[in-house]
Amino acid sequence: MKEKLRKRFIKKDEWPPSSPDLNVLEFYFWIELSKNIHDGRFEPFQSIEPLKRRIRRVWNRSIKLDETRNAIKRFIPRLNVVVEEEGGPIKHIFS
């Protein structure tokens, strides 16, 4: 990874700790997954098992390689905004 990414490679000790603004799962996948899980549903799930089945089905159907690449491409712009905001929250900028 270090050779391929060169200057863009972030060492583990430089990674922001627990930042949801810079976590691809937080800022992309969970939002997309949540939208698709509830799409077309007007009633709450009756128990946890149907919800788990729906999550698995939606994940397998909707999370594709192209989407993964798009989410990763969004990382650098988000990182730049975090720097501009001096580590402050950025959700209001990307909402």
N, C-alpha and C positions, 0 to 999 in steps of 0.2 A: 504494500500500500504506500509506503513512504516513497519508493521510487516512482510509482505511477502518479501520485498526487503532488509530489515535490513540495513547493511552498504552501500548498493548501492542506498538507497533512497536519493534523493537530495531535500533539503528543498527549498521552493520558494525563499528565500533570497540568496541562494547559486547558483541559476540557472543563467547561463550566459545570459545577456540581448541581445536580438535580434541577436543572433549568427546564421547565416545561416549554418555554419559548424556543428552545433549541433541541427539543426532543422530537424526532420525526414521528414517533408513535403518537405523541400528544398533539402536535400541530397539524397533522395530516390524517393519519390512518384512523384514529379513534373518531374524529369528526366525520369522515367519510363512512366509516363502519356504522356509526350511530344513525346517520341519515338513512342508510340502506336498511338497517334493522327495523326501523319504525316506518319506513315508506309503505303507504297503503294500509297501515294498521290504525284502527280507531279505538281498539280495546286493549287494555293492558294484558300482558301475559298472565295466564292463570297460575303458573308455577315456574320455578327456575329451569326445569328440564326443557320445555318448549323454547324458552329464551336461549338456552345454550345451543340447542339444535339450530335455531335461526341464526345465531352468531356464527356458528361453523359454516353453515350454508352460504351466508352472505360473504364471509371472509374468502371461502374457496371460489366463489363466483366473481367477486368484485375486486379483489386485490391482485392486480396484474403487474407484470414486470414494467410496463410503460408507466404505470402509476407510481411505482416505486422509484423509477428514474426521475419522474417529475417532482416527487417529494424531495428527493436528494438535491435536485437543482434549486429548490427553494431555500435550501439550508444556508448557502453563502449570503444571499441577500438578507436573510433573517439575522445572521451573525453580524453583518455590517450595521444593521439597525440597532442591535443590542449594544454595539460599541458606541454608536452615535448617542444612544440614550444613556450611556455610562452605566450599563447593567440594569437599568430600570425596566419596568414592564413594557412590552411591545404589542400586547394583544389588541389594543385599541387601534394600532396602525394597520394590522393585517385582518381586522374583522370585516 
